[in-house]
Amino acid sequence: MAEVFVVATGANKLTYEMLTLARGLGEVSAVVLGAPGTAASIADNLAEYGAAKIYAAEDEALDKYLVAPKADALAALVTAKSPAAVLVPSTQEGKEIAGRVAVALDNGVLTDVTGLEADGTATQEIFAGATVVKSKVAKGIPLVTVKPNSVTPEPAPATATIEAVEVSVADSSKLVTVEETVVEPKGDRPDLTEANIVVSGGRGVGSAEQFSVIEEFADLLGAAVGASRAATDSGFYPHKFQVGQTGTTVSPQLYVAAGISGAIQHRAGMQTSKTIVAVNKDEGAPIFEIADYGVVGDLFTVLPQAGEEIRKRRG
Ligand SMILES: Cc1cc2nc3c(=O)[nH]c(=O)nc-3n(C[C@H](O)[C@H](O)[C@H](O)COP(=O)(O)OP(=O)(O)OC[C@H]3O[C@@H](n4cnc5c(N)ncnc54)[C@H](O)[C@@H]3O)c2cc1C
């Protein structure tokens, strides 16, 4: 069976999505690019989602210098093992790694794919999801970056063996050093891309102070908070919480959009949510076209009322 590489960045949802996608293409090998010890710390998680082999491409240089050494290590491993396809996360770093590997190996590359078939046909959704494109890498193997929240991660426990890979980094890849890594303090709320429930507020929320109505409803449901671009551009909520074409793509079980009109660019980041609830005082708002449940009303009345009812039913 063909071997398919998945570049695993950690025990996170996107890695599990890629492992799930790769299982339909061949025998899955996870590739861990990091400092010594990284692969061992996530091996059980990778095996849980079907990785039969884990290549531990580990060297201090991979964390010490920006991106290029990781691309060197991956390109060397692809040359040595000739996998049938390589899946890389569609993150900023992942896209740069894939681009560099493509140049090093004179191989085509496709970014932001949402699906990949065994014959190498990749799916991309463009123009805010309005157009679906099917493409194939015309030179070399399918080397693709996978967009978060494209696949539902499903466990398929396997027994994984770890294979250490010797890493050699060219001097020309050591040009930018990482001086400091600051891990942003995580609040109590779940991560936006990984949350089962997302409650988002739009321009209709009106101000940064009034976003507390969104936060309170989100906390009641154990949800992440999101925002439309109009809300983030207006300074109501930080940009990193923006959902949509130029923000984060989410696909939770439940997405609550309050005071959001439903512009195509916003929909592009949330329309695959399993259940969509919209609260908007304009019954003609386009968000109602894709909502499973729509409430026409003032969000400052509807959300507290819904919250009260939820508390009552929980007893
Ligand atoms: C290239 C490009 C990329 C973009 N990327 C993104 C993106 O990633 N994400 C994104 O969100 N947008 C994006 N946009 C912007 C997008 O086109 C819209 O402008 C934006 O989504 C509108 O945000 P909104 O729905 O919060 O605001 P509005 O469109 O102004 O809608 C506000 C809504 O709130 C309702 N409302 C007002 N008061 C209340 C109340 N008290 N109770 C209930 N409802 C109320 C109104 O009826 C209205 O429907 C992008 C645009 C471009 C051109």
The ligand as an SDF file (V2000), in Angstrom:
LIG
                    3D

 53 58  0  0  0  0  0  0  0  0999 V2000
  -11.9080   40.6580    0.7680 C   0  0  0  0  0  0  0  0  0  0  0  0
  -12.8680   40.6650    1.9380 C   0  0  0  0  0  0  0  0  0  0  0  0
  -12.6650   39.7560    2.9500 C   0  0  0  0  0  0  0  0  0  0  0  0
  -13.5540   39.7340    4.0310 C   0  0  0  0  0  0  0  0  0  0  0  0
  -13.3760   38.8050    5.0280 N   0  0  0  0  0  0  0  0  0  0  0  0
  -14.2720   38.7210    6.0200 C   0  0  0  0  0  0  0  0  0  0  0  0
  -14.1550   37.7290    7.0440 C   0  0  0  0  0  0  0  0  0  0  0  0
  -13.2030   36.9460    7.0890 O   0  0  0  0  0  0  0  0  0  0  0  0
  -15.1210   37.6780    7.9880 N   0  0  0  0  0  0  0  0  0  0  0  0
  -16.1890   38.5230    8.0170 C   0  0  0  0  0  0  0  0  0  0  0  0
  -17.0350   38.4140    8.9180 O   0  0  0  0  0  0  0  0  0  0  0  0
  -16.3130   39.4700    7.0780 N   0  0  0  0  0  0  0  0  0  0  0  0
  -15.3860   39.6080    6.0980 C   0  0  0  0  0  0  0  0  0  0  0  0
  -15.5090   40.5940    5.1790 N   0  0  0  0  0  0  0  0  0  0  0  0
  -16.5120   41.6530    5.4040 C   0  0  0  0  0  0  0  0  0  0  0  0
  -17.9110   41.2690    4.9790 C   0  0  0  0  0  0  0  0  0  0  0  0
  -18.1020   41.5850    3.6160 O   0  0  0  0  0  0  0  0  0  0  0  0
  -18.9750   42.0380    5.8120 C   0  0  0  0  0  0  0  0  0  0  0  0
  -18.7240   43.4190    5.6950 O   0  0  0  0  0  0  0  0  0  0  0  0
  -18.9570   41.6700    7.3000 C   0  0  0  0  0  0  0  0  0  0  0  0
  -19.0060   40.2740    7.4560 O   0  0  0  0  0  0  0  0  0  0  0  0
  -20.1610   42.3000    7.9730 C   0  0  0  0  0  0  0  0  0  0  0  0
  -20.1180   42.0450    9.3390 O   0  0  0  0  0  0  0  0  0  0  0  0
  -21.4710   42.0630   10.1840 P   0  0  0  0  0  0  0  0  0  0  0  0
  -22.4010   41.0500    9.6520 O   0  0  0  0  0  0  0  0  0  0  0  0
  -21.0860   41.9870   11.6190 O   0  0  0  0  0  0  0  0  0  0  0  0
  -21.9890   43.5590    9.9440 O   0  0  0  0  0  0  0  0  0  0  0  0
  -23.2320   44.0790    9.1370 P   0  0  0  0  0  0  0  0  0  0  0  0
  -23.2510   43.5710    7.7470 O   0  0  0  0  0  0  0  0  0  0  0  0
  -23.2610   45.5480    9.3390 O   0  0  0  0  0  0  0  0  0  0  0  0
  -24.4700   43.4050    9.8620 O   0  0  0  0  0  0  0  0  0  0  0  0
  -24.8660   43.7050   11.1640 C   0  0  0  0  0  0  0  0  0  0  0  0
  -26.1640   42.9440   11.4060 C   0  0  0  0  0  0  0  0  0  0  0  0
  -26.5310   43.0850   12.7580 O   0  0  0  0  0  0  0  0  0  0  0  0
  -27.9570   43.2070   12.7930 C   0  0  0  0  0  0  0  0  0  0  0  0
  -28.2430   43.8880   14.0560 N   0  0  0  0  0  0  0  0  0  0  0  0
  -27.9810   45.1770   14.4110 C   0  0  0  0  0  0  0  0  0  0  0  0
  -28.3290   45.3910   15.6830 N   0  0  0  0  0  0  0  0  0  0  0  0
  -28.8380   44.2320   16.1590 C   0  0  0  0  0  0  0  0  0  0  0  0
  -29.3790   43.8290   17.3990 C   0  0  0  0  0  0  0  0  0  0  0  0
  -29.4380   44.6680   18.4480 N   0  0  0  0  0  0  0  0  0  0  0  0
  -29.8390   42.5620   17.5200 N   0  0  0  0  0  0  0  0  0  0  0  0
  -29.8040   41.6880   16.4810 C   0  0  0  0  0  0  0  0  0  0  0  0
  -29.2880   42.0320   15.2780 N   0  0  0  0  0  0  0  0  0  0  0  0
  -28.8200   43.2710   15.1190 C   0  0  0  0  0  0  0  0  0  0  0  0
  -28.3190   43.9840   11.5600 C   0  0  0  0  0  0  0  0  0  0  0  0
  -29.6580   43.7160   11.2080 O   0  0  0  0  0  0  0  0  0  0  0  0
  -27.3250   43.4220   10.5580 C   0  0  0  0  0  0  0  0  0  0  0  0
  -27.8610   42.3180    9.8400 O   0  0  0  0  0  0  0  0  0  0  0  0
  -14.6400   40.6450    4.0850 C   0  0  0  0  0  0  0  0  0  0  0  0
  -14.8190   41.5510    3.0470 C   0  0  0  0  0  0  0  0  0  0  0  0
  -13.9540   41.5860    1.9810 C   0  0  0  0  0  0  0  0  0  0  0  0
  -14.1790   42.5410    0.8690 C   0  0  0  0  0  0  0  0  0  0  0  0
  1  2  1  0
  2  3  1  0
  2 52  2  0
  3  4  2  0
  4  5  1  0
  4 50  1  0
  5  6  2  0
  6  7  1  0
  6 13  1  0
  7  8  2  0
  7  9  1  0
  9 10  1  0
 10 11  2  0
 10 12  1  0
 12 13  2  0
 13 14  1  0
 14 15  1  0
 14 50  1  0
 15 16  1  0
 16 17  1  0
 16 18  1  0
 18 19  1  0
 18 20  1  0
 20 21  1  0
 20 22  1  0
 22 23  1  0
 23 24  1  0
 24 25  2  0
 24 26  1  0
 24 27  1  0
 27 28  1  0
 28 29  2  0
 28 30  1  0
 28 31  1  0
 31 32  1  0
 32 33  1  0
 33 34  1  0
 33 48  1  0
 34 35  1  0
 35 36  1  0
 35 46  1  0
 36 37  1  0
 36 45  1  0
 37 38  2  0
 38 39  1  0
 39 40  1  0
 39 45  2  0
 40 41  1  0
 40 42  2  0
 42 43  1  0
 43 44  2  0
 44 45  1  0
 46 47  1  0
 46 48  1  0
 48 49  1  0
 50 51  2  0
 51 52  1  0
 52 53  1  0
M  END
$$$$
